[in-house]
Amino acid sequence: MADRRLQVFHTVAKLLSFTKAAETLHMTQPAVTFQVRQLEEYFNTRLFDRTHNRISLTQAGKKVYEFSDRIFDLYAQMENSVRELTGEVSGVLIIGASTTIAEYMLPALLGDFKTKYPDVNVRLKVSNTEGIVSMVENNVIDLGVVEATVHNKNLAVELCKKDQLVAIVPKGHPLAGNSVIKAETLLEHPYICREEGSGTREVIIEYLNDTGLNTNELNIIMELGSSEAIKGAVEAGIGITILSRATLSKEVKLGTLEAIPLDPPLERPFSFVHQKQKFRQRAMDELLEFARQYCKEHPGIEN
């Protein structure tokens, strides 16, 4: 509804990147550049300084960004007010989730939400926890759902549910059949872990440190970027790992992998994270409330 040039400028200014803005807006980079140049021509001044492949706002650009932020906030409030009168819940929501949540929790939740609110278009971006938090910080996404502690105190963080992590060993492994596995036992076997920046990896390293173990002694023989890849490597007998119990339903039923509780036990939060001060469209509020209720109805991880 607002001036397209202003929308494009506002996105570039938030991200300080023409490339990232193009990706967010589903436009080509030349199209983004063209819209910004048109706005600069309208104001007859530069809005960005471009040096060494980096951009920054000029004084004029800062003023335009400040006003555009207020303009889009007012637009959102206006749309919400009208939709509350008509009872309509619609719009586009951009959700970000770390890999485990996107693969094993969100499909059912978003499917049920879409059934209840068919006019809301939900777009999902998948990254590791570090990437999702960065997208929330930069307003690239409306809501993030992550699997590790969020340290940015400027963001609103709300616990969704607790997730149990367990040791995973292949069928026939010497540890198979154990009722529990001591944390220190992990150091005695080849270990497969997630990549740097992964929430799962961060939680496991913190857990080992808290139990007094030297994580440098962990025999990491492979780093992989998804739970599915790690499960395949464990099934092949390459090593053992720690994963969310939520990811293991199929393999445990088939008997190809065994999930064994850790001693001491290991849990982590699945949390919603979003901007504190950002005015939320009604669809966002409905999704948050729907997700809260979903988490109450599915509080634990099934075996």
C-alpha positions in Angstrom: 0.0 0.0 0.0 2.9 2.4 0.8 5.1 3.8 -1.9 7.1 0.9 -3.4 10.3 3.0 -3.5 10.0 3.7 0.2 9.3 0.0 1.0 12.5 -1.0 -0.9 14.6 1.7 0.7 13.3 0.7 4.2 14.4 -2.9 3.6 17.8 -2.0 2.3 18.3 0.4 5.3 17.3 -2.2 7.8 19.7 -4.8 6.4 22.4 -2.4 5.0 22.7 -4.7 2.1 21.2 -4.5 -1.4 21.8 -8.3 -1.9 19.9 -9.3 1.3 17.1 -6.8 0.6 16.7 -8.3 -2.9 16.4 -11.8 -1.3 14.0 -10.6 1.3 11.7 -8.8 -1.2 12.0 -11.5 -3.8 13.4 -9.0 -6.3 16.5 -8.9 -8.4 19.3 -6.7 -7.1 19.2 -4.3 -10.1 15.5 -3.8 -9.4 16.2 -2.9 -5.8 19.0 -0.5 -6.9 16.6 1.1 -9.4 13.9 1.7 -6.8 16.4 3.3 -4.3 17.9 5.5 -7.1 14.4 6.7 -8.0 13.8 7.7 -4.3 17.2 9.5 -4.3 16.2 11.4 -7.4 12.9 12.3 -5.8 14.7 13.8 -2.8 17.5 15.1 -5.0 20.1 13.7 -2.5 22.0 10.5 -1.8 20.5 8.3 0.9 23.4 5.8 1.1 27.1 6.1 1.1 28.7 3.3 -0.9 32.3 2.5 -0.1 34.4 -0.7 -0.3 31.4 -2.9 -1.0 29.7 -1.7 2.1 26.8 0.8 2.5 25.8 3.2 5.3 23.0 5.7 5.6 23.7 9.4 4.9 22.2 12.0 7.2 19.3 12.4 4.8 19.0 8.6 4.6 18.8 8.4 8.4 15.9 10.9 8.4 14.1 9.0 5.6 14.6 5.7 7.5 13.3 7.2 10.7 10.1 8.5 9.1 9.6 5.4 6.9 9.8 3.3 10.1 7.0 5.3 11.6 5.0 5.3 8.4 5.0 1.5 8.1 4.2 1.1 11.8 1.2 3.3 11.3 0.2 1.4 8.2 0.3 -1.9 10.2 -1.8 -0.3 13.0 -4.3 0.9 10.5 -4.6 -2.5 8.8 -5.0 -4.2 12.2 -7.7 -1.8 13.3 -9.7 -2.4 10.1 -9.2 -6.2 10.2 -10.4 -6.3 13.8 -13.6 -4.6 12.8 -14.1 -7.0 9.9 -12.9 -10.1 11.8 -10.4 -10.8 9.0 -7.1 -12.5 9.7 -4.9 -12.4 6.7 -1.5 -11.2 5.4 2.0 -12.6 5.0 4.1 -13.9 7.9 7.8 -14.8 7.6 8.8 -17.4 10.1 12.4 -18.5 10.8 13.2 -21.8 12.5 16.4 -23.7 13.3 16.7 -27.0 11.5 15.4 -29.5 14.1 12.3 -27.4 14.7 11.6 -26.7 11.0 11.9 -30.4 10.2 10.1 -32.1 13.1 7.8 -29.6 14.9 6.7 -26.8 12.6 5.1 -28.8 9.8 2.2 -30.0 12.0 1.8 -26.7 13.8 1.8 -24.6 10.6 -0.5 -27.1 8.9 -3.1 -26.8 11.6 -2.7 -23.0 11.6 -3.2 -22.8 7.9 -6.4 -24.9 8.2 -7.8 -22.4 10.8 -6.5 -19.3 9.0 -6.4 -20.0 5.2 -5.9 -16.4 4.2 -2.6 -16.1 6.1 0.4 -16.8 3.8 3.3 -18.2 5.9 6.8 -18.3 4.5 9.4 -20.3 6.3 13.2 -19.7 6.4 15.4 -22.4 7.8 18.8 -21.7 9.3 20.8 -22.6 12.4 20.0 -20.8 15.7 22.6 -18.2 15.1 21.2 -17.3 11.7 17.6 -17.2 12.9 18.5 -14.8 15.8 20.4 -12.6 13.3 17.3 -12.5 11.0 15.1 -11.4 13.9 17.6 -8.7 14.9 17.6 -7.4 11.4 13.8 -7.6 10.9 14.1 -10.1 8.1 11.6 -12.4 9.7 8.6 -11.7 12.0 9.1 -14.6 14.4 11.9 -17.0 15.1 11.7 -20.4 16.8 15.0 -21.6 18.1 16.6 -24.4 20.0 19.2 -22.7 22.1 19.5 -19.9 24.6 19.2 -16.4 23.1 21.6 -13.9 24.6 20.3 -10.7 23.0 18.4 -8.9 25.8 16.7 -6.6 23.3 14.7 -9.4 21.9 11.5 -10.9 23.4 12.1 -14.6 24.2 9.3 -16.9 25.2 9.6 -20.6 26.1 7.6 -22.9 23.9 8.5 -26.3 25.3 11.3 -28.4 26.6 13.1 -30.8 24.3 14.9 -33.9 25.5 18.3 -34.8 24.0 19.6 -38.4 24.1 22.6 -40.4 23.0 22.2 -42.1 19.7 24.0 -45.4 18.9 23.6 -47.8 16.0 22.2 -51.3 16.3 24.8 -53.7 17.7 27.0 -50.9 19.2 28.7 -51.8 22.5 26.6 -49.1 24.2 23.3 -50.4 22.8 21.0 -51.8 25.5 22.3 -49.5 28.2 19.6 -47.9 30.4 21.6 -44.6 30.5 24.9 -43.3 29.2 27.2 -41.3 31.4 28.4 -38.0 29.9 32.0 -39.0 30.2 31.4 -42.2 28.2 30.9 -40.0 25.1 34.6 -39.2 25.2 35.5 -42.8 24.6 33.8 -43.2 21.2 34.1 -41.4 17.8 31.6 -38.6 17.8 29.5 -36.9 15.0 28.3 -33.4 15.6 26.5 -30.5 14.0 28.2 -27.5 12.4 29.4 -24.4 14.1 26.5 -22.1 14.9 24.1 -24.9 15.4 21.9 -24.6 18.5 22.2 -28.4 19.1 26.0 -28.2 19.1 26.0 -25.2 21.4 23.7 -26.9 23.9 25.8 -30.1 23.9 29.1 -28.3 24.4 27.5 -26.3 27.3 26.2 -29.5 28.8 29.6 -31.2 28.7 31.3 -28.2 30.2 28.7 -28.1 33.0 29.4 -31.8 33.8 33.1 -30.9 34.2 34.4 -32.5 31.0 37.0 -31.1 28.7 35.2 -30.8 25.4 38.6 -30.7 23.6 38.8 -34.4 24.4 35.6 -35.1 22.4 36.7 -37.3 19.5 34.9 -35.4 16.7 35.4 -37.2 13.5 32.7 -35.6 11.4 30.6 -32.4 11.3 27.3 -32.4 9.4 24.7 -29.8 8.7 21.5 -31.7 9.5 20.0 -34.2 11.8 19.1 -36.5 8.9 22.7 -36.6 7.7 24.0 -37.3 11.2 21.5 -40.1 11.7 22.6 -41.7 8.4 26.3 -41.5 9.5 25.4 -43.1 12.9 23.4 -45.9 11.2 26.5 -46.5 9.0 28.6 -47.1 12.2 30.8 -44.1 11.8 30.3 -42.8 15.3 27.7 -41.9 18.0 26.0 -38.6 18.7 23.5 -36.7 20.7 20.2 -35.6 19.1 16.7 -34.5 20.0 14.4 -37.4 20.7 11.9 -35.7 18.5 14.0 -36.6 15.4 14.2 -40.3 16.1 10.7 -41.8 15.9 11.1 -43.6 12.5 14.6 -45.0 13.2 13.7 -46.2 16.7 10.6 -48.0 15.4 12.7 -49.6 12.6 15.4 -50.6 15.1 18.2 -49.1 13.1 19.1 -46.7 15.9 18.8 -46.7 19.7 18.0 -43.7 21.8 19.5 -43.8 25.3 18.9 -41.2 28.0 22.0 -39.3 29.3 23.2 -39.1 32.9 22.8 -36.4 33.9 19.8 -35.8 31.7 19.9 -33.1 29.0 17.0 -30.8 28.0 16.9 -27.6 26.1 14.3 -24.9 25.4 12.4 -24.5 22.2 11.7 -20.8 22.2 9.9 -18.1 20.3 11.9 -15.0 19.6 10.8 -11.7 18.1 11.4 -7.9 18.3 10.1 -6.3 21.6 9.1 -3.0 20.2 7.9 -4.1 16.8 4.2 -3.5 16.1 2.7 -6.8 15.2 0.1 -7.4 12.7 -3.0 -9.4 13.8 -1.9 -12.5 12.0 1.3 -12.5 14.0 -0.6 -12.3 17.3 -2.9 -15.1 16.2 0.0 -17.3 15.2 1.8 -16.7 18.5 -1.4 -17.6 20.5 -2.0 -20.6 18.3 1.6 -21.8 18.8 1.4 -21.3 22.6 -1.7 -23.5 22.7 -0.1 -26.1 20.5 2.9 -26.3 22.8 0.6 -26.7 25.8 -1.1 -29.6 24.1 2.3 -31.1 23.0 4.5 -30.3 26.0 6.9 -33.2 25.8 8.7 -35.4 23.3 7.2 -38.7 22.5 9.4 -41.8 22.8 
